[in-house]
Amino acid sequence: MKRLCFVIVSCMVALCMEACSPIFNSEEGSYSKTVNFQELRKTYVSMGDSVLISSKSLKDSLGLTYMDSIVGSENRVTYQLTRQRKKLDLYIDIYGCSDMYCSTANTVVFRTGNYEKSKTLKKGKFEFSKPSQDFVSVDEFGSNCKLNVYNFFRLKIDQADVQVDWIVQESRETCDVTYYY
């Protein structure tokens, strides 16, 4: 009986020593993640007698991949269209986009990668506006989070050969976190 009691007491002491002592080391830092939002309500682009892309609903799994911004001396933002995460040979270049809403954009070009086919729209043939919704943010994954929004616009085009109704947000969120190791 004394032996059993000793075993239980020594186990409790060992458990307390492990539970009461710091097992993990920790370090403060920050972590960033991409926070993009896209609602591509309508996308139809044709050039001549060929339809490059046709999507009338969100079920078609279209997306935009942000390529680059402010190339050379021109303010240009480029996106590549994707379907179910596979890149398509269709790009959109937005020229004159100098703010996050692209309100100063003066030209929109839909093109293939090698520029073999392209469709240029000048101001008046498209409309950029600020979306009616707020910025989209992920669930807080730390504290003191900051959302850096690069592009946040609604693009509407209603032409016979190009029809688009998109809401796009390109951003990055950074939060203070504690790393345990």
N, C-alpha and C positions, 0 to 999 in steps of 0.2 A: 504494500500500500504506500509506503514512503517513497518507493522508487517511482511509481506512477505519478505521484504528486510532484516530484522533482522534475520529471520530464515535462509535465504541463507548465510548470513555472518557468523552466528554462526556455520552452517554446515561446511563451508569452514575452519574455525578456528579449529574445531574438527578434520576434515580430515587432516589438516596440522599437528596438534599435534600428531596424530597417525602415519602419514607417516614420519614425521621428527624425531620421537623418536625411539630408537632402540627397535624393537619388539623381536628379537631373541638374545640369548646369543650364543657365539661361543667359540670353543676350538680347538686348533691345536693338531693334533695327526697323527698316521699312520694307514693304513689299508692294509691288505694283502689278496690276493685271489690266489687260485690255478690256475695255467695256464698249462694245460696238452694238448698235441697234440699227436694224434695217427693216423697213416695211415696204416691200415692193408690190404695190397694189396692182399695177398694170405695167407691162413691158411689151412693146411691139416695135421692131425695127426692121424695115425693108429697104433695100437699095436696088433700084432698077426692077428686075423681074425676080429677084431672090429675097426671101424672107430670112433674115439673119437670126432673129429670135422672136418668138411669139409666146406670150404668157398672159393669160387673162385673169389668173387667180393666184393667190398665195400658195396653193397646193402644188404648184410646179417647182418648188424648191429653188427658186432663183436667189442669187446673192451677189454682193459686190465685194471684191477684194481691193482694199486700198493699196495703190501701188507707190505713188510718190506725190510730192507737193512742192510748189515753188521751184520749178526747173529753170535754170538759166536766169535770164532777166525777166521772163514772163511769169506771172502768177498762174500756175497751172496745177490742177489736181487731176490725177488719173486713177480710174477704177477699172478693174477687169471683171466682167460678168462671169458668174459661176452657176452651175446647175448641179445640185446635190454635191457640193464641194469639189466638183471637177471644173477646172478652168476652161472657159470657152475662148475662142479666138475672136472676142469682141470686147473692145475697150471704149470707155467714154473719157474724153479729155474736157475739162472745164477750164476755160481761159478767163483770166481777169478776176479770179476768185481770191480776193484779198482779205476777206473776213470769214468767220465761221459759218455764216449763213449764205455765203457766195452771192450776196446781194449786188455786188459790183461786177458779176460775171457778164462778159460780152459775147462769148462764143462757146457753143457746145459742139463737140465733134464725136460722132460714133464712128469707129473704124475697126478694121482687122489689124492684127499685129504687124503685118508688113505694109500696111497702108494701101493695099491693093483695092480695097473698097472703103469708102468713107462717105459720111453724110454730115455736112456742116450746117449748123443752125445759128443764125445771128440773133442778137437781142430783139425781142418782140415775138420771136417764134417759141420761146420758152419762158417759164416763170420760176424764179427762185424765191422762196419766202421762208420765214421763221415758222417751224412747226407749232401747232397750237398746244402741244403737250410739253411737259417739262423734260429736262434731261433725264435719261435713263441711267440708273446707277445700280451696281450689284448690291447684294446684301452686304452689310458691313462685315468685313473680315479682320478687323482690328479696331484701332481707335484713331481719332484725329485724321479722318480720311479726307482726301482732296481729289476732286474729279477735274481733270484737265481735258477740256473738250476742244478738239481741233476743227472738226466740221460737224455742223448740225443744221440741216436744211431740208426743205421740201421742194422737190423739183417736179414741175408739171409741164408736159408737152402734149399738145393735142393737134397733131398734123396728120395728114393722110398716111404718110409713110413712117412716122415716129409717134408713138403714143406711150407716155410714161407718167406714172404717178408714184413717186418715191418719197419716203422719209428716211433720212440717213443720219446717223450719229457715229462719228469716229472719235474715240476718247480713251483715256487711260486713268485708272484710279490708283492712288497710292495711299496706303494706310500704315500707321505705326503698329508694329507687332512685336511679340516676344517669342524668340526661338528657344525651344527646349532641346537639349541634347544630352 
